[in-house]
Amino acid sequence: MNNLKKNGYARYDLMEDLNYDGIEKDYNEILEYFSDLPEDDYASNLNRYRRYSRAIMLPGTEEIFWLPTVNRGGSEYSAYFQGKFNPEHPGAYREFNSIEEKIRSNKLLNEIIKANFNETFWNEEDKILPIHVGVHFVKLYVENEGDKAVSSPDCLHQDGEPFTFAHLIERENVIGGTNAIAIPEAAGNKPEDTDENNIIEVFEIEKPLESYGVYDPDVSHYVSPVEKGAKEGTGVRSVILIDYQQTVVADVDE
């Protein structure tokens, strides 16, 4: 039994675990791409930048196929829906700028998707159909003293998808960005407002591709806002978030 199944969450170091020839080049391509993410349209003045795309994975072969996007005003968008799980956007579809094809084909990104999938666990009936994969590129970026960049939602929460993984791309000159894992019943609260007995672990991911994953039914999770650190220049915390969910088939009566 892996730690994700045993504990409801697990921590990883994918730079070490993957470690193939060319990983640094592929990582640097992704790092450079994060430098020019568009502003999150749903986070005005929250210093958050984002792209998002969806794919499907075939469980038997681990082939990845990226899903079509929607063209609006000459830009490509992908839709995201969390149902009731995000209290800041309950029941709302959101559309984010899509990840461009050159990065969707990046070997490291695809190896991360496969590595995460190999940590997940499913009922046998879930694996007869494709698994849906959502890939978020999220950057928290602060330029000035007193600026704050905030993730969504800004509280302990569950995502609605069975599995979510977070992979650090860059952390430079920031204070905050602290992760917390708690029991499911803590969702909706901030860690400081939660009984300490309900907090499972508090930690920070600091190195490139240092990562963690959660099994949504068993835990809630949180990342705190970031502010600029003491060094000269800007502060940034960039992550890739990847979620996995089964294809749902509706019952049909004759």
C-alpha positions as CSV (number, residue, x, y, z in Angstrom):
1,M,0.0,0.0,0.0
2,N,1.5,3.4,-1.0
3,N,1.5,6.3,1.4
4,L,-1.2,8.1,-0.6
5,K,-3.6,5.3,0.0
6,K,-2.5,4.6,3.5
7,N,-2.5,8.2,4.8
8,G,-4.7,10.2,2.4
9,Y,-1.7,12.2,1.2
10,A,2.0,11.7,0.3
11,R,5.1,13.8,-0.5
12,Y,7.5,13.2,-3.4
13,D,10.7,14.5,-5.0
14,L,10.1,14.0,-8.7
15,M,13.4,15.6,-9.8
16,E,15.1,12.6,-8.1
17,D,12.4,10.0,-8.8
18,L,12.2,10.7,-12.6
19,N,15.8,11.6,-13.2
20,Y,16.0,10.8,-17.0
21,D,18.5,12.3,-19.5
22,G,17.3,15.7,-20.5
23,I,15.1,16.4,-17.5
24,E,16.9,19.7,-16.7
25,K,16.3,21.0,-20.3
26,D,12.6,20.0,-20.1
27,Y,12.3,21.6,-16.6
28,N,13.9,24.8,-17.8
29,E,11.4,25.0,-20.7
30,I,8.5,24.8,-18.3
31,L,10.2,27.3,-15.9
32,E,10.5,29.8,-18.8
33,Y,6.9,29.3,-19.8
34,F,5.8,30.2,-16.3
35,S,7.5,33.6,-16.6
36,D,4.7,34.8,-19.0
37,L,1.5,33.3,-17.7
38,P,-1.6,35.4,-18.2
39,E,-3.4,36.9,-15.2
40,D,-6.1,34.7,-13.7
41,D,-9.4,36.3,-14.9
42,Y,-11.1,35.2,-11.6
43,A,-8.5,36.7,-9.3
44,S,-8.4,40.4,-10.1
45,N,-5.8,42.2,-7.9
46,L,-4.8,38.9,-6.2
47,N,-1.5,38.6,-8.0
48,R,-2.4,35.1,-9.4
49,Y,-1.5,33.9,-12.9
50,R,-2.8,30.7,-14.5
51,R,-3.2,28.4,-17.5
52,Y,-5.2,25.2,-17.6
53,S,-5.8,22.3,-20.0
54,R,-7.6,19.0,-19.9
55,A,-6.5,15.6,-21.1
56,I,-7.6,12.0,-20.9
57,M,-5.4,9.0,-20.1
58,L,-6.0,5.4,-21.1
59,P,-5.4,3.3,-18.0
60,G,-4.2,0.3,-19.9
61,T,-1.5,2.0,-22.0
62,E,-1.0,5.3,-20.1
63,E,-1.4,7.2,-23.4
64,I,-2.3,10.9,-23.0
65,F,-4.6,12.7,-25.3
66,W,-5.2,16.5,-24.8
67,L,-8.8,17.6,-25.2
68,P,-10.0,20.3,-27.6
69,T,-10.1,23.9,-26.4
70,V,-12.6,26.8,-27.0
71,N,-11.6,29.7,-29.1
72,R,-12.7,33.1,-27.8
73,G,-11.5,36.3,-29.4
74,G,-8.5,34.6,-30.9
75,S,-7.4,32.9,-27.6
76,E,-7.7,29.3,-26.6
77,Y,-9.5,28.5,-23.4
78,S,-10.3,25.3,-21.3
79,A,-13.2,25.0,-19.0
80,Y,-13.0,23.9,-15.3
81,F,-15.8,22.9,-12.9
82,Q,-15.5,22.1,-9.2
83,G,-19.2,21.8,-8.4
84,K,-19.8,22.8,-4.7
85,F,-16.2,22.2,-3.6
86,N,-14.8,25.7,-4.1
87,P,-16.7,28.1,-1.8
88,E,-15.4,31.1,-3.8
89,H,-17.0,29.8,-7.1
90,P,-19.8,27.4,-6.1
91,G,-21.5,25.7,-9.0
92,A,-19.6,27.8,-11.5
93,Y,-17.8,26.9,-14.7
94,R,-14.5,28.9,-15.1
95,E,-12.6,29.2,-18.3
96,F,-8.8,29.6,-18.2
97,N,-6.3,30.3,-21.0
98,S,-5.1,26.9,-22.2
99,I,-1.6,25.6,-22.0
100,E,0.0,25.9,-25.4
101,E,0.8,22.8,-27.5
102,K,4.6,23.1,-27.3
103,I,4.3,22.7,-23.5
104,R,1.6,20.1,-23.6
105,S,4.2,17.9,-25.5
106,N,7.0,18.6,-23.0
107,K,8.4,15.2,-22.0
108,L,8.7,16.2,-18.3
109,L,5.1,17.3,-18.1
110,N,3.9,14.1,-19.6
111,E,6.2,12.0,-17.3
112,I,4.8,13.8,-14.3
113,I,1.3,13.1,-15.4
114,K,2.2,9.4,-15.7
115,A,4.0,9.2,-12.4
116,N,1.1,10.8,-10.6
117,F,-1.3,8.4,-12.2
118,N,0.8,5.4,-11.0
119,E,0.2,6.6,-7.5
120,T,-3.6,6.7,-7.9
121,F,-6.0,3.7,-7.2
122,W,-9.3,2.9,-8.7
123,N,-12.2,0.4,-8.8
124,E,-11.9,-2.0,-11.7
125,E,-15.0,-0.5,-13.3
126,D,-13.3,3.0,-13.3
127,K,-10.4,1.7,-15.4
128,I,-12.5,0.5,-18.4
129,L,-12.9,4.1,-19.5
130,P,-10.4,7.0,-19.8
131,I,-9.3,8.9,-16.7
132,H,-9.8,12.6,-17.0
133,V,-6.7,14.8,-16.2
134,G,-6.8,18.5,-15.4
135,V,-3.5,20.4,-15.5
136,H,-3.2,23.8,-13.9
137,F,-0.1,26.1,-14.2
138,V,-0.5,28.5,-11.3
139,K,1.9,31.3,-10.3
140,L,1.7,33.6,-7.3
141,Y,3.7,36.7,-8.0
142,V,4.5,39.7,-5.8
143,E,6.4,42.8,-6.9
144,N,6.2,45.2,-3.9
145,E,6.4,45.2,-0.2
146,G,3.0,44.6,1.2
147,D,1.7,42.8,-1.9
148,K,-0.1,39.5,-1.3
149,A,-0.8,36.7,-3.7
150,V,-3.6,34.3,-2.8
151,S,-4.6,30.8,-4.0
152,S,-8.2,29.7,-4.4
153,P,-9.9,29.0,-2.2
154,D,-8.1,30.7,0.7
155,C,-9.1,28.0,3.2
156,L,-8.7,24.3,3.9
157,H,-10.7,22.6,1.2
158,Q,-11.4,19.5,-0.9
159,D,-11.3,19.7,-4.7
160,G,-14.0,17.3,-5.8
161,E,-11.6,15.2,-7.9
162,P,-10.4,12.0,-6.2
163,F,-6.7,12.9,-6.6
164,T,-4.8,16.1,-6.8
165,F,-1.0,16.5,-7.0
166,A,1.1,19.7,-6.6
167,H,4.6,20.1,-8.1
168,L,6.8,23.1,-7.3
169,I,8.4,24.7,-10.3
170,E,9.9,27.8,-8.6
171,R,10.0,29.4,-5.2
172,E,12.0,32.6,-5.0
173,N,12.0,35.4,-2.4
174,V,8.6,34.7,-0.9
175,I,7.3,34.4,2.6
176,G,4.3,32.1,3.0
177,G,3.2,29.5,0.5
178,T,2.9,27.1,3.5
179,N,0.9,23.9,2.9
180,A,-1.4,22.3,5.5
181,I,-3.1,18.9,5.4
182,A,-6.0,18.3,7.7
183,I,-9.0,16.0,8.3
184,P,-12.0,16.5,5.8
185,E,-14.2,18.1,8.5
186,A,-11.7,21.1,8.7
187,A,-12.7,22.2,5.2
188,G,-13.9,25.8,5.1
189,N,-11.6,26.9,7.9
190,K,-8.1,28.3,7.9
191,P,-5.4,26.2,9.7
192,E,-5.0,28.9,12.4
193,D,-8.8,28.6,13.1
194,T,-8.7,24.8,13.3
195,D,-8.2,22.6,16.3
196,E,-4.5,21.6,16.1
197,N,-5.6,18.0,16.6
198,N,-7.3,18.1,13.3
199,I,-4.2,19.3,11.4
200,I,-2.2,16.3,10.1
201,E,0.9,18.1,8.8
202,V,2.2,21.6,7.9
203,F,5.1,21.9,5.5
204,E,6.6,23.9,2.6
205,I,7.8,22.6,-0.8
206,E,11.0,24.4,-1.7
207,K,13.0,22.5,-4.3
208,P,12.1,22.2,-8.0
209,L,9.7,19.2,-8.5
210,E,9.3,18.8,-4.7
211,S,5.7,17.6,-4.7
212,Y,2.7,16.3,-2.7
213,G,-0.5,14.5,-3.6
214,V,-3.9,14.2,-1.8
215,Y,-6.7,11.6,-1.9
216,D,-9.6,14.0,-1.7
217,P,-12.1,11.9,0.3
218,D,-9.6,11.4,3.2
219,V,-8.1,14.9,3.8
220,S,-8.5,18.6,3.2
221,H,-5.6,20.8,2.2
222,Y,-4.5,24.4,2.0
223,V,-1.7,26.7,0.8
224,S,-1.3,30.1,2.5
225,P,-0.8,33.4,0.6
226,V,2.6,34.6,-0.3
227,E,4.3,38.0,0.3
228,K,7.6,39.3,-0.9
229,G,10.7,38.2,1.0
230,A,13.6,40.3,2.2
231,K,15.7,40.1,-1.0
232,E,15.7,42.8,-3.7
233,G,13.4,42.1,-6.6
234,T,10.2,40.3,-7.0
235,G,8.8,37.1,-5.3
236,V,7.3,34.1,-7.0
237,R,5.9,30.7,-6.2
238,S,4.9,28.6,-9.2
239,V,3.3,25.1,-9.2
240,I,1.8,22.6,-11.5
241,L,-1.4,21.2,-10.1
242,I,-2.7,17.9,-11.7
243,D,-6.1,16.3,-10.8
244,Y,-7.5,12.9,-11.8
245,Q,-11.1,11.8,-12.0
246,Q,-12.9,8.8,-13.4
247,T,-15.4,9.0,-16.3
248,V,-18.9,9.0,-15.0
249,V,-21.5,7.0,-16.9
250,A,-25.1,7.8,-16.4
251,D,-27.6,5.0,-15.8
252,V,-29.9,4.5,-18.7
253,D,-33.2,2.7,-18.4
254,E,-34.8,1.0,-21.4
